[in-house]
Amino acid sequence: MVGFTRRYMALVRKETRQMVRDRSNLGVGLLLPVTLILLFGYGLSFDVKNAPIAVVMADQSPTARQFYSALEGSTYLAPKWVSSMAEAETLLGRGEADAIVRLPVDFTRQLAAGQAQVQLLVNGIDATLAATLEGYVNGAIASVFQQQADRVGGKSSAGGVTLVQRIWFNETGDSTWYLVPGLIALVMTLIGAFLTSLLIAREWERGTFEALFVTPVRPLEMVLAKITPFMVIGIIDLVLCLLAAKFLFQVPVRGSLLVIVIASLLYLLVSLQLGLLISGVTRNQFQASQVAMLLSFLPALMLSGFIFDLRNVPLVIQVVSQILPATHYMALIKTQFLAGNDWLMALQKCAILLLQLLLMIIATRRTLLKKLD
């Protein structure tokens, strides 16, 4: 045990000095995560706000103007009153309007008869935006129907059913709450797999790795020593992410913060081991960086549930996604942040990550055996 500790500490000092000398690694490890937090947190959003729509009103009655006021009262829509359908179509074609709302000449009479129709033309280039705008305009129409019914003391002409909607877990409907927890997984992946994928490959290219063959250092000691400095960098980035989530983006932490930290550290170890495994197999920095991008960062971005709901992808992709550590960590951390404690899920996901960590340690040790090809 004394010999292990002595060799391990000597290797840690060596790896730390090497990491500090390589300022590009420090820049990627400390500055890039901060950039990602700000870029994704402030710049990326799935919310629709102030969407420009052109409103053509052939009916100029007070009731029709009330409908226009309902559109203006929505924080999601930015209506613009245009004089003709041709002008509205021009705005839609130029991209200056996302939709056209057209009220017919007899809109007031139709509304009084309970058969009012409003034409909605939506730019379908972005299918998600089109569906969202349709929902917002329908909401404005329903509010006018309800106000008209209240005024005459009868039922709404939109129907006799009143829908009372409640949103759980993300009651503000803010996509930032959805994105920021997943961003932590991307940062841990970046620090873990991408940076450490260059460590062993760099030493093989420089010829310094063979020098360790004549020392009493063992493969497991090399594995632990190489991940230790980057583990420290990852912990710093984790703290920055948690502080940004809480104080910059006001994302609630409804579950156990301890579970979040433990799961994040476990996932960080898995990512570090994946990077070392890639580095040991490729033994080339360029190849290692490309493989790390293909096997870690891109799958964490596209196939982990960070952006796309995995229930909507083909079965083959769903199976592949379950092999990825990021998929299990992403599901766990989003649940802990927004939904609260789910102890069964936490134990299950942490057990999967722990199993993947052990398998990667065994595989990485085999790539560090003291032998020359």
C-alpha positions as CSV (number, residue, x, y, z in Angstrom):
1,M,0.0,0.0,0.0
2,V,2.9,2.3,0.8
3,G,4.5,1.6,-2.6
4,F,1.2,2.2,-4.4
5,T,0.7,5.5,-2.7
6,R,4.2,6.7,-3.4
7,R,4.0,5.7,-7.1
8,Y,0.5,7.1,-7.5
9,M,1.5,10.5,-5.9
10,A,4.6,10.7,-8.1
11,L,2.5,10.1,-11.2
12,V,-0.1,12.6,-10.1
13,R,2.6,15.3,-9.7
14,K,3.9,14.5,-13.2
15,E,0.5,14.6,-14.8
16,T,-0.4,17.8,-13.0
17,R,2.8,19.6,-14.2
18,Q,2.1,18.4,-17.7
19,M,-1.5,19.6,-17.6
20,V,-0.5,23.0,-16.3
21,R,2.2,23.4,-19.0
22,D,-0.3,22.6,-21.7
23,R,-2.4,25.8,-21.5
24,S,-4.6,24.8,-24.4
25,N,-6.0,22.0,-22.2
26,L,-6.6,24.4,-19.3
27,G,-8.3,26.7,-21.7
28,V,-10.6,24.0,-23.0
29,G,-11.2,22.7,-19.4
30,L,-12.0,26.0,-17.7
31,L,-13.0,28.6,-20.3
32,L,-14.9,26.5,-22.8
33,P,-17.4,25.2,-20.2
34,V,-18.2,28.7,-19.2
35,T,-18.7,29.6,-22.8
36,L,-21.1,26.7,-23.3
37,I,-23.1,27.6,-20.2
38,L,-23.6,31.1,-21.4
39,L,-24.2,30.2,-25.0
40,F,-26.7,27.4,-24.4
41,G,-28.3,29.0,-21.4
42,Y,-28.9,32.4,-23.0
43,G,-28.6,31.7,-26.7
44,L,-30.5,28.5,-27.2
45,S,-34.2,28.4,-26.5
46,F,-37.2,26.4,-27.8
47,D,-39.7,29.0,-26.6
48,V,-41.6,31.1,-29.1
49,K,-41.8,34.8,-28.0
50,N,-42.9,37.8,-29.9
51,A,-43.5,35.8,-33.1
52,P,-44.5,38.3,-35.9
53,I,-47.9,37.6,-37.5
54,A,-49.8,39.6,-40.1
55,V,-53.4,40.2,-39.3
56,V,-55.8,40.9,-42.2
57,M,-59.1,42.2,-40.9
58,A,-61.9,42.5,-43.5
59,D,-64.3,43.1,-40.6
60,Q,-63.6,46.4,-38.7
61,S,-66.3,45.9,-36.0
62,P,-65.5,46.4,-32.3
63,T,-65.8,42.6,-31.9
64,A,-63.1,42.0,-34.5
65,R,-60.9,44.6,-32.9
66,Q,-61.4,42.8,-29.6
67,F,-59.9,39.7,-31.3
68,Y,-56.9,41.8,-32.5
69,S,-56.5,43.0,-28.9
70,A,-56.4,39.4,-27.7
71,L,-53.6,38.7,-30.1
72,E,-51.7,41.8,-28.9
73,G,-52.2,40.7,-25.3
74,S,-50.2,37.5,-25.9
75,T,-46.5,37.7,-24.9
76,Y,-45.9,35.0,-27.6
77,L,-47.3,36.9,-30.5
78,A,-46.4,40.2,-32.2
79,P,-49.4,41.0,-34.5
80,K,-49.1,43.5,-37.3
81,W,-52.3,45.0,-38.8
82,V,-52.0,44.9,-42.6
83,S,-54.5,46.3,-45.1
84,S,-54.7,43.5,-47.6
85,M,-54.0,39.8,-48.1
86,A,-51.4,40.6,-50.8
87,E,-49.4,42.6,-48.3
88,A,-49.6,39.8,-45.7
89,E,-48.5,37.2,-48.3
90,T,-45.5,39.4,-49.1
91,L,-44.5,39.6,-45.5
92,L,-44.8,35.8,-45.1
93,G,-42.8,35.2,-48.2
94,R,-40.0,37.5,-47.0
95,G,-39.9,35.8,-43.6
96,E,-41.0,39.1,-41.9
97,A,-44.1,37.3,-40.6
98,D,-44.4,33.7,-39.4
99,A,-48.1,33.5,-40.0
100,I,-51.2,35.2,-41.4
101,V,-54.5,35.5,-39.5
102,R,-57.4,36.6,-41.7
103,L,-60.8,37.6,-40.3
104,P,-63.7,37.4,-42.9
105,V,-66.0,40.3,-43.6
106,D,-68.9,38.7,-41.6
107,F,-66.8,37.6,-38.7
108,T,-69.1,39.4,-36.1
109,R,-72.2,37.8,-37.6
110,Q,-70.5,34.3,-37.6
111,L,-69.4,34.8,-34.0
112,A,-72.9,35.7,-32.9
113,A,-74.3,32.6,-34.7
114,G,-71.6,30.4,-33.0
115,Q,-70.0,29.5,-36.4
116,A,-67.1,32.0,-36.6
117,Q,-64.2,31.0,-38.8
118,V,-60.7,32.5,-38.8
119,Q,-58.2,31.6,-41.5
120,L,-54.7,30.9,-40.3
121,L,-51.8,30.5,-42.7
122,V,-48.5,29.4,-41.1
123,N,-45.0,29.3,-42.6
124,G,-44.3,25.5,-42.4
125,I,-40.6,25.6,-42.9
126,D,-40.2,25.1,-39.2
127,A,-42.8,22.5,-38.3
128,T,-42.3,22.9,-34.6
129,L,-42.8,26.7,-34.8
130,A,-45.9,26.2,-37.0
131,A,-47.5,23.9,-34.5
132,T,-46.7,26.2,-31.6
133,L,-48.1,29.3,-33.4
134,E,-51.3,27.4,-34.2
135,G,-51.8,26.7,-30.5
136,Y,-51.2,30.3,-29.5
137,V,-53.7,31.7,-32.1
138,N,-56.2,29.1,-31.1
139,G,-55.8,30.2,-27.5
140,A,-56.5,33.8,-28.5
141,I,-59.6,32.7,-30.5
142,A,-60.9,30.7,-27.5
143,S,-60.5,33.8,-25.3
144,V,-62.6,35.9,-27.6
145,F,-65.3,33.2,-27.8
146,Q,-65.4,33.0,-24.0
147,Q,-65.6,36.8,-23.5
148,Q,-68.4,36.9,-26.0
149,A,-70.3,34.2,-24.2
150,D,-69.8,35.9,-20.9
151,R,-71.1,39.1,-22.3
152,V,-74.4,37.5,-23.4
153,G,-74.6,35.2,-20.3
154,G,-74.5,32.0,-22.3
155,K,-72.1,29.2,-23.1
156,S,-69.0,29.7,-25.2
157,S,-69.6,29.0,-28.9
158,A,-66.4,27.1,-28.9
159,G,-68.1,24.4,-27.0
160,G,-69.4,23.5,-23.5
161,V,-66.2,22.0,-22.2
162,T,-63.8,24.1,-20.2
163,L,-60.2,23.0,-20.2
164,V,-58.3,23.7,-17.0
165,Q,-54.6,23.2,-17.8
166,R,-51.8,22.6,-15.3
167,I,-48.1,22.1,-16.2
168,W,-46.1,20.1,-13.8
169,F,-42.3,20.2,-13.3
170,N,-41.8,23.2,-15.6
171,E,-44.8,25.4,-14.8
172,T,-43.3,28.5,-16.5
173,G,-42.9,26.6,-19.8
174,D,-39.3,27.9,-20.0
175,S,-37.1,25.7,-22.2
176,T,-34.0,27.0,-20.3
177,W,-35.1,24.8,-17.4
178,Y,-35.0,21.8,-19.8
179,L,-31.7,22.7,-21.4
180,V,-29.5,23.8,-18.5
181,P,-29.5,20.4,-16.6
182,G,-28.6,18.6,-19.8
183,L,-25.9,21.1,-20.4
184,I,-24.1,19.8,-17.3
185,A,-23.9,16.4,-19.1
186,L,-22.3,18.0,-22.2
187,V,-19.7,19.8,-20.1
188,M,-18.8,16.7,-18.1
189,T,-18.5,14.8,-21.5
190,L,-16.3,17.5,-22.9
191,I,-14.0,17.7,-20.0
192,G,-13.9,13.9,-19.6
193,A,-13.7,12.1,-22.9
194,F,-12.4,14.8,-25.2
195,L,-9.5,16.1,-23.1
196,T,-8.3,12.8,-21.7
197,S,-8.5,11.2,-25.1
198,L,-5.3,13.1,-26.0
199,L,-3.2,12.1,-22.9
200,I,-1.9,8.7,-23.7
201,A,-1.8,9.3,-27.5
202,R,0.3,12.4,-26.9
203,E,2.9,10.4,-24.9
204,W,3.0,7.6,-27.5
205,E,3.7,10.2,-30.2
206,R,6.4,11.9,-28.2
207,G,8.0,8.6,-27.2
208,T,7.8,9.3,-23.4
209,F,5.3,6.5,-22.7
210,E,7.9,3.8,-23.3
211,A,10.0,5.3,-20.5
212,L,7.4,4.2,-18.0
213,F,8.0,0.6,-19.0
214,V,11.2,0.5,-17.1
215,T,9.6,1.8,-13.9
216,P,7.7,-0.2,-11.3
217,V,4.5,1.8,-12.1
218,R,1.5,-0.5,-12.7
219,P,-1.3,0.0,-15.3
220,L,-4.0,0.8,-12.7
221,E,-1.7,3.4,-11.1
222,M,-1.2,5.1,-14.4
223,V,-5.0,5.1,-15.0
224,L,-5.8,6.7,-11.6
225,A,-2.9,9.2,-11.9
226,K,-3.9,10.4,-15.4
227,I,-7.5,11.1,-14.5
228,T,-6.9,12.8,-11.1
229,P,-5.9,16.3,-12.4
230,F,-8.8,16.3,-14.9
231,M,-11.1,15.1,-12.1
232,V,-10.2,18.3,-10.3
233,I,-11.0,20.4,-13.4
234,G,-14.3,18.5,-13.8
235,I,-15.3,19.3,-10.2
236,I,-14.6,23.0,-10.7
237,D,-16.7,22.9,-13.9
238,L,-19.5,21.1,-12.1
239,V,-19.6,23.7,-9.4
240,L,-19.7,26.5,-12.0
241,C,-22.6,24.7,-13.8
242,L,-24.6,24.3,-10.6
243,L,-24.1,27.9,-9.6
244,A,-25.1,29.1,-13.1
245,A,-28.2,26.9,-13.1
246,K,-29.3,28.3,-9.7
247,F,-28.3,31.9,-9.9
248,L,-28.2,32.8,-13.6
249,F,-31.1,30.8,-15.0
250,Q,-33.1,30.2,-11.8
251,V,-33.5,26.5,-12.5
252,P,-35.1,24.8,-9.4
253,V,-33.3,21.9,-7.7
254,R,-36.3,19.9,-6.5
255,G,-34.3,16.7,-5.8
256,S,-31.4,15.9,-3.6
257,L,-28.3,18.0,-4.4
258,L,-26.2,15.2,-3.0
259,V,-27.6,12.7,-5.5
260,I,-26.9,15.2,-8.3
261,V,-23.3,15.6,-7.2
262,I,-22.6,11.9,-6.7
263,A,-24.2,11.0,-10.1
264,S,-22.2,13.9,-11.8
265,L,-18.9,12.7,-10.3
266,L,-19.7,9.1,-11.3
267,Y,-20.5,10.2,-14.9
268,L,-17.3,12.3,-15.0
269,L,-15.3,9.3,-14.0
270,V,-17.0,7.3,-16.8
271,S,-16.2,10.0,-19.3
272,L,-12.6,10.3,-18.2
273,Q,-12.2,6.5,-18.5
274,L,-13.8,6.6,-22.0
275,G,-11.3,9.2,-23.1
276,L,-8.3,7.2,-21.7
277,L,-9.6,4.1,-23.5
278,I,-9.9,5.9,-26.8
279,S,-6.4,7.4,-26.3
280,G,-4.9,4.0,-25.5
281,V,-6.4,2.3,-28.5
282,T,-5.7,5.0,-31.1
283,R,-2.3,6.2,-29.9
284,N,-2.6,9.1,-32.2
285,Q,-3.8,12.6,-31.1
286,F,-5.7,13.4,-34.3
287,Q,-7.4,10.0,-34.4
288,A,-8.2,10.2,-30.7
289,S,-9.8,13.6,-31.0
290,Q,-12.0,12.5,-33.9
291,V,-13.0,9.2,-32.3
292,A,-13.8,11.0,-29.0
293,M,-16.0,13.5,-30.8
294,L,-17.9,10.7,-32.6
295,L,-18.2,8.4,-29.6
296,S,-18.8,10.9,-26.8
297,F,-19.7,14.5,-27.4
298,L,-21.9,14.1,-30.5
299,P,-23.9,11.1,-29.1
300,A,-24.3,13.1,-25.8
301,L,-25.7,16.0,-27.8
302,M,-27.9,14.1,-30.3
303,L,-28.8,10.7,-28.8
304,S,-29.0,11.2,-25.1
305,G,-32.3,13.0,-24.9
306,F,-30.7,16.4,-24.5
307,I,-32.6,17.8,-27.5
308,F,-34.8,15.0,-28.9
309,D,-37.3,12.8,-27.1
310,L,-35.9,9.3,-27.5
311,R,-39.4,7.8,-27.5
312,N,-39.9,9.4,-30.9
313,V,-36.8,7.9,-32.6
314,P,-36.5,4.5,-34.4
315,L,-36.1,1.4,-32.2
316,V,-32.6,0.8,-33.3
317,I,-31.6,4.3,-32.2
318,Q,-33.3,3.8,-28.9
319,V,-31.3,0.6,-28.3
320,V,-28.0,2.3,-29.2
321,S,-28.8,5.2,-26.9
322,Q,-29.1,2.9,-24.0
323,I,-25.5,1.9,-24.4
324,L,-24.4,5.5,-24.0
325,P,-23.5,6.7,-20.4
326,A,-24.9,10.1,-21.3
327,T,-28.4,8.8,-21.8
328,H,-28.7,7.5,-18.3
329,Y,-27.0,10.5,-16.7
330,M,-29.2,12.9,-18.7
331,A,-32.4,11.2,-17.6
332,L,-31.3,11.2,-14.0
333,I,-30.1,14.8,-13.7
334,K,-33.2,16.2,-15.4
335,T,-35.4,14.3,-13.1
336,Q,-33.5,15.4,-10.0
337,F,-33.6,19.0,-11.0
338,L,-37.2,19.4,-12.1
339,A,-39.3,16.5,-10.8
340,G,-37.6,15.7,-7.5
341,N,-36.2,12.6,-5.9
342,D,-36.8,9.3,-7.6
343,W,-34.7,6.9,-5.6
344,L,-35.3,3.8,-7.6
345,M,-34.3,5.6,-10.8
346,A,-31.3,7.1,-9.1
347,L,-30.0,3.7,-7.9
348,Q,-30.7,2.2,-11.3
349,K,-28.9,4.8,-13.3
350,C,-25.9,5.1,-10.9
351,A,-25.6,1.3,-11.0
352,I,-25.4,1.3,-14.8
353,L,-22.8,4.1,-14.7
354,L,-20.8,2.2,-12.1
355,L,-20.9,-1.0,-14.2
356,Q,-19.7,1.0,-17.3
357,L,-16.9,2.6,-15.3
358,L,-15.6,-0.8,-14.1
359,L,-15.7,-2.2,-17.6
360,M,-13.8,0.8,-19.0
361,I,-11.2,0.6,-16.3
362,I,-10.5,-3.1,-17.2
363,A,-10.4,-2.2,-20.9
364,T,-8.1,0.8,-20.3
365,R,-5.7,-1.3,-18.2
366,R,-5.3,-3.7,-21.1
367,T,-4.2,-0.8,-23.4
368,L,-1.5,0.2,-20.8
369,L,0.2,-3.1,-20.6
370,K,4.0,-2.8,-20.7
371,K,4.7,-4.2,-24.1
372,L,5.6,-2.8,-27.5
373,D,3.8,-3.7,-30.6
